[in-house]
Amino acid sequence: MGVAWLLCVGSLVPSLSQEPAVVGGVVSDARTKEPLPLYLLELQQGTRFDRVTCDEKGRFSSSIAFPPGDVVVRFVDDDGVTRKVMQGGLQLADLGELSRTVRFDGKPMDVAVSAGPTFRMAWKGEQAEGSPTTPATSSAEIVWKQADALVPEITLRAGLRVEADGRAWVRFAPFPEGLVKPGGSASLRVLSIDGKWMSEAPIPNVEKVPGVLELVWQPCARWTGVLKDTNSKGVPGSWVRLERFDEKNGVRERRRTRCDPSGKYVFDALGAGTWKLSGDPLRFLPFQSELRTVAGGEVSKLSIVLETAREVAPINGRIEGVEAAEDRPVPGEPAVIVRRAGDPLPQETVRAGWKNENGRYVALFIVPRLPLGDYDLELVPMSNDAGGWNALSVRAKAGSSVVFTRR
């Protein structure tokens, strides 16, 4: 989901000089017109490459000279954190950096870029014993808590900048166009690197930024571990749940997240209480842990060795695309997202490549070793499909075959 950017580079038809020159100018917010301090740009022209960070007034200047001509400008801002809108481990939008090719004529250029809110913060009063003396963090989040505590919160993350005197600030990317802004109360959350402390302050209006947010460190808990197979190899991409129980053994709060490529999972910013971990990983038997009491300021670790499902079968698939023709581009390469029947969470993505079979684009795929049961398979193109491919979804049993057909 793209973010709107605006790049202004002087005249539309520059008069190019002949000598290489330093690429410089000012980066500003396209909406407010204010300079953007410490904004990171990457400049590339052929084999020439430079990373440039603006000063406090948004001014930048390359460390090497570039000859007149096209220069690719990549808008990074801060590459310490991958910017995504997430909900309980599910990615709602990827705010990846965009780039533009600009015509460099040796003159200063003014760059206007869409930026989200900037928050400045200070830690007030005497902090709790053992809390960080400085905001030793790598990121901050805008958190939208949902009305139902069993529904995962929505987060937008950005890198935290810490100044020499201990003051800190964070600049977020704009909320992506086309994605419905979350309801519920919003707050700014900062987490310590070790996961034992957090600061959180309400934000009544995300668009109207206060002068300085005053924060206080509060103890919190982290629960982390690894899902492994019987060979002690991490199981990537599996979803895990963490539930908090009240004194009557009812579920008070529910979290979910997805294991990284090494099989590791992390739950942060947990309140003190009694929690239980569970999961239903693809190709393995379901699991659940014992109830565990977690206190603020603690890191709870639990790795799980998964038991492989015994009765398994594949789903074989065939994708029949458009007819091949000289004047028709090859459709975007398709992929099949696998979900458990009725579950919106993606479990696995299987990619397929087209081949020309009797004048028609056809792709074959297999989803191997699925436990017996029903699955939802969604077909999506993995790149721009000029041929007009439409995503389709079918329900299939392990051990069956499916066919997607483009009419």
C-alpha positions in Angstrom: 0.0 0.0 0.0 1.8 3.1 -1.2 2.5 6.4 0.5 2.1 9.6 -1.5 5.3 11.4 -2.1 6.0 14.8 -3.8 9.4 15.7 -5.3 10.1 19.2 -6.4 13.4 19.7 -8.3 13.5 23.2 -9.6 12.7 23.7 -13.3 10.9 21.1 -15.3 13.5 21.2 -18.1 16.9 22.0 -16.5 19.8 23.3 -18.4 22.5 20.7 -17.6 26.1 21.8 -16.8 29.0 19.6 -17.7 31.0 19.3 -14.5 30.1 16.9 -11.6 28.7 18.6 -8.6 27.6 17.9 -5.0 23.9 17.0 -4.8 22.3 19.1 -2.1 19.2 20.9 -1.0 16.5 20.7 1.7 14.0 18.0 2.6 10.6 19.2 3.9 7.2 17.9 4.9 4.9 18.1 1.9 1.9 18.9 4.1 3.4 21.4 6.6 6.3 22.7 4.5 8.5 22.4 7.6 12.0 21.1 7.2 12.5 17.4 8.2 15.6 17.1 10.4 17.9 14.0 10.3 16.1 12.5 7.3 18.1 9.8 5.5 18.3 9.8 1.7 20.1 7.4 -0.6 21.4 8.7 -3.9 22.5 6.5 -6.8 23.6 7.1 -10.4 25.1 4.1 -12.1 27.9 2.9 -9.8 27.9 6.1 -7.8 26.1 5.7 -4.4 25.8 7.9 -1.3 23.8 7.9 1.9 23.0 11.4 3.1 21.5 12.5 6.4 20.0 15.9 6.7 21.0 18.3 9.4 18.7 19.8 12.0 17.3 22.2 9.5 16.6 19.5 6.8 19.6 20.5 4.7 21.6 17.7 2.9 24.7 17.6 0.8 26.3 14.5 -0.8 29.8 13.5 0.1 30.7 12.8 -3.5 30.0 14.7 -6.7 27.5 13.5 -9.3 27.6 14.4 -13.0 24.5 16.0 -14.6 21.8 13.5 -15.4 19.3 11.2 -13.8 19.8 10.4 -10.1 17.7 7.8 -8.2 16.7 9.2 -4.8 15.5 6.7 -2.2 13.5 8.1 0.7 14.6 6.1 3.8 14.2 8.5 6.8 15.4 6.0 9.3 16.5 2.5 8.3 16.8 1.1 11.9 13.1 -0.1 11.9 11.0 -1.7 9.3 7.9 0.5 9.0 4.7 -1.6 8.9 1.1 -1.4 10.2 0.6 -4.6 12.2 -2.2 -6.2 14.1 -1.2 -9.1 16.3 1.6 -10.3 13.9 -0.6 -9.8 10.8 0.8 -7.2 8.4 -1.9 -4.7 7.3 0.4 -2.5 5.3 4.1 -2.2 4.4 5.4 1.3 4.4 8.5 0.5 2.5 10.8 3.2 1.2 9.9 4.7 -2.2 12.3 6.1 -4.8 12.1 8.6 -7.6 14.4 9.3 -10.5 15.2 13.1 -10.7 17.0 15.1 -13.2 20.1 16.7 -11.6 21.4 19.9 -13.2 24.1 20.8 -10.7 21.8 23.1 -8.8 20.3 22.7 -5.2 17.1 20.7 -5.1 14.2 21.0 -2.7 12.6 17.7 -1.8 9.1 17.5 -0.4 8.1 14.2 1.1 5.0 13.0 3.0 5.7 12.5 6.7 3.6 11.5 9.6 3.4 13.0 13.1 6.6 13.8 15.1 6.5 13.3 18.9 9.0 14.8 21.3 9.2 13.1 24.7 10.8 13.5 28.1 10.9 11.2 31.1 9.6 13.1 34.1 10.2 12.8 37.8 12.0 10.1 39.7 11.9 6.9 37.9 11.3 3.5 39.4 14.4 1.6 40.8 16.1 -0.3 38.0 14.4 1.5 35.2 16.5 2.8 32.3 18.3 6.1 32.9 18.0 7.0 29.2 15.5 5.7 26.7 17.7 2.8 25.6 15.3 1.7 22.9 15.3 1.0 19.2 11.7 1.9 18.4 8.5 3.5 19.4 4.9 2.7 18.4 1.6 4.4 18.0 -0.8 1.8 19.5 -4.5 1.7 18.8 -6.2 -0.5 21.5 -9.3 -2.1 20.4 -12.6 -2.0 22.3 -12.5 -5.8 22.9 -9.4 -6.9 24.8 -9.5 -10.2 22.9 -8.9 -8.3 19.6 -5.2 -7.6 18.9 -4.1 -4.0 19.0 -3.0 -2.2 15.9 0.5 -0.7 15.8 2.5 1.7 13.6 6.3 1.6 14.4 9.1 4.0 13.8 12.7 4.4 15.0 13.4 6.4 18.2 16.0 9.2 18.0 17.9 9.9 21.2 19.8 13.2 21.6 23.0 13.7 23.7 21.1 15.2 26.6 18.7 12.3 26.9 15.8 13.9 25.1 14.1 11.8 22.5 11.8 12.1 19.5 10.2 9.9 16.9 8.9 10.6 13.4 6.3 8.3 12.0 5.4 7.6 8.4 1.9 8.8 7.3 -0.9 6.3 7.8 -1.2 4.6 4.4 -3.9 5.8 2.0 -6.7 3.3 1.4 -6.3 1.6 4.8 -9.1 2.5 7.2 -7.7 4.3 10.3 -8.2 2.3 13.4 -10.9 3.1 15.9 -10.2 2.9 19.6 -8.0 5.0 21.9 -4.4 5.7 20.7 -1.2 6.0 22.7 2.5 6.3 22.2 4.5 3.4 23.6 8.2 3.2 24.1 9.8 -0.1 25.1 13.2 -0.8 26.6 15.6 -3.0 24.7 15.5 -5.8 27.4 11.6 -5.8 27.3 11.3 -5.2 31.1 10.2 -1.6 31.0 7.8 0.5 29.0 6.5 4.1 28.8 3.1 4.9 27.4 1.1 8.1 27.1 -2.3 8.7 25.6 -2.6 10.6 22.3 -6.1 12.2 22.1 -5.5 13.3 18.5 -2.9 11.6 16.4 -3.0 14.5 13.9 -2.5 17.2 16.5 0.9 16.7 18.1 1.5 18.0 21.6 4.6 19.9 22.4 6.4 17.3 24.6 5.0 14.0 25.9 6.0 13.4 29.5 6.6 9.7 30.1 7.3 7.5 33.1 8.9 4.1 33.0 6.7 1.3 34.2 7.7 -2.4 34.7 6.3 -4.8 32.1 7.0 -8.4 31.0 8.3 -10.1 27.9 7.5 -13.7 26.9 9.7 -15.3 24.3 10.9 -18.6 23.0 11.3 -20.8 19.9 9.1 -23.4 18.2 11.2 -26.4 17.2 10.6 -29.7 15.4 11.9 -33.0 16.8 15.3 -32.3 15.2 15.6 -29.0 17.2 15.2 -27.0 14.0 13.1 -23.8 14.3 9.7 -23.8 12.7 9.2 -20.5 10.9 5.9 -18.7 10.2 3.8 -20.4 12.8 1.2 -18.5 14.8 1.2 -18.6 18.6 -1.4 -17.2 21.1 -0.8 -15.9 24.5 -3.8 -15.5 26.8 -4.1 -13.8 30.2 -6.6 -15.2 32.7 -8.5 -13.6 35.6 -9.1 -15.0 39.0 -12.1 -16.9 37.8 -10.0 -18.6 35.0 -11.7 -16.5 32.3 -9.7 -15.1 29.4 -9.1 -11.4 30.2 -6.7 -10.6 27.3 -5.5 -12.3 24.2 -2.3 -11.7 22.1 -1.1 -13.4 19.0 2.1 -13.2 16.9 4.0 -15.0 14.2 7.3 -16.8 14.5 10.2 -15.3 12.6 12.3 -17.4 10.1 14.2 -19.0 12.9 11.0 -20.0 14.7 11.4 -17.4 17.4 8.4 -15.6 18.9 8.2 -12.5 21.2 5.4 -11.0 23.1 6.2 -7.5 24.6 4.6 -5.0 26.9 2.7 -7.6 28.9 1.0 -6.8 32.2 1.7 -8.8 35.3 -0.6 -11.8 35.7 -1.3 -15.4 34.7 -0.7 -16.3 31.1 -0.8 -19.4 28.9 0.8 -20.0 25.5 -0.9 -22.1 22.8 -0.8 -22.7 19.1 -2.0 -24.8 16.2 1.0 -24.8 13.8 0.6 -26.2 10.3 1.9 -29.8 9.9 2.2 -30.2 13.7 -0.2 -31.2 16.5 -1.7 -28.3 18.6 0.0 -27.5 21.8 -0.6 -25.4 25.0 1.5 -24.6 27.9 0.8 -24.7 31.6 -0.5 -21.6 33.3 2.4 -19.3 34.2 2.5 -16.3 36.5 4.5 -13.5 35.0 5.6 -10.4 37.0 6.5 -6.9 35.7 10.3 -6.6 35.0 10.6 -10.2 34.1 11.4 -12.1 30.8 9.7 -15.4 30.6 11.2 -17.9 28.3 9.5 -21.0 26.9 10.5 -23.1 23.9 8.2 -25.8 22.5 9.2 -29.0 20.7 6.3 -29.7 18.3 5.0 -33.1 17.5 4.6 -33.9 13.8 1.1 -34.8 12.6 1.0 -38.4 11.6 -1.8 -38.5 9.0 -0.9 -36.1 6.2 -1.5 -35.6 2.5 -0.7 -33.0 -0.1 -3.0 -30.7 -2.1 -2.0 -30.6 -5.8 -3.0 -27.6 -7.8 -3.2 -26.3 -11.3 -3.6 -22.7 -12.4 -4.9 -22.1 -15.9 -4.2 -18.6 -16.9 -4.9 -16.4 -20.0 -4.0 -17.5 -23.5 -0.5 -16.7 -24.6 -0.2 -14.1 -27.4 2.6 -12.0 -28.8 0.8 -8.7 -27.9 -0.1 -9.8 -24.4 2.4 -9.5 -21.5 3.2 -12.5 -19.4 0.9 -12.4 -16.3 2.4 -11.7 -12.9 3.7 -14.9 -11.3 1.0 -16.3 -9.1 1.3 -17.5 -5.5 -1.1 -19.5 -3.4 -1.8 -18.5 0.3 -2.8 -21.4 2.5 -5.1 -21.0 5.4 -6.9 -23.3 7.7 -10.6 -23.4 6.7 -12.4 -20.4 8.1 -9.2 -18.9 9.6 -8.1 -15.5 8.2 -4.5 -15.9 9.3 -2.1 -17.0 6.4 -0.2 -20.1 7.3 2.0 -20.5 4.2 2.6 -19.1 0.8 3.4 -21.4 -2.2 4.8 -19.7 -5.3 4.3 -21.0 -8.8 5.8 -20.1 -12.2 4.0 -20.0 -15.6 4.8 -22.2 -18.5 3.3 -22.1 -22.0 1.1 -25.2 -22.5 -0.6 -25.4 -25.8 -0.9 -21.7 -26.2 -2.1 -21.0 -22.6 -0.2 -20.0 -19.5 -0.3 -22.8 -16.9 1.3 -23.2 -13.5 1.5 -26.2 -11.3 1.9 -26.2 -7.5 1.8 -28.5 -4.5 1.1 -27.9 -0.8 2.9 -30.9 0.8 2.3 -32.8 4.0 -0.9 -31.2 5.3 -2.7 -32.8 8.2 -6.1 -34.2 7.1 -8.7 -31.6 7.1 -10.1 -28.6 5.2 -8.0 -25.6 3.9 -8.7 -22.3 2.1 -6.4 -21.6 -0.8 -6.3 -18.0 -2.2 -4.6 -17.3 -5.5 -2.9 -13.9 -5.9 -0.4 -12.5 -8.4 3.0 -11.7 -7.0 3.7 -8.9 -9.4 1.7 -6.5 -11.7 -0.5 -8.6 -13.9 -1.1 -6.7 -17.1 -3.1 -9.6 -18.4 -5.8 -8.9 -15.8 -5.6 -11.9 -13.5 -8.2 -11.9 -10.7 -7.5 -13.5 -7.3 -9.6 -16.5 -6.6 -10.3 -18.6 -3.4 -11.3 -22.2 -3.0 -11.7 -24.7 -0.1 -10.0 -28.0 -0.5 -9.3 -31.1 1.6 -5.8 -32.5 2.2 -5.3 -35.2 -0.4 -7.4 -33.5 -3.1 -6.6 -31.5 -6.2 -7.7 -28.1 -7.2 -7.8 -26.1 -10.4 -7.9 -22.3 -10.7 -9.1 -21.2 -14.2 -8.9 -17.8 -15.8 -11.9 -17.2 -17.9 
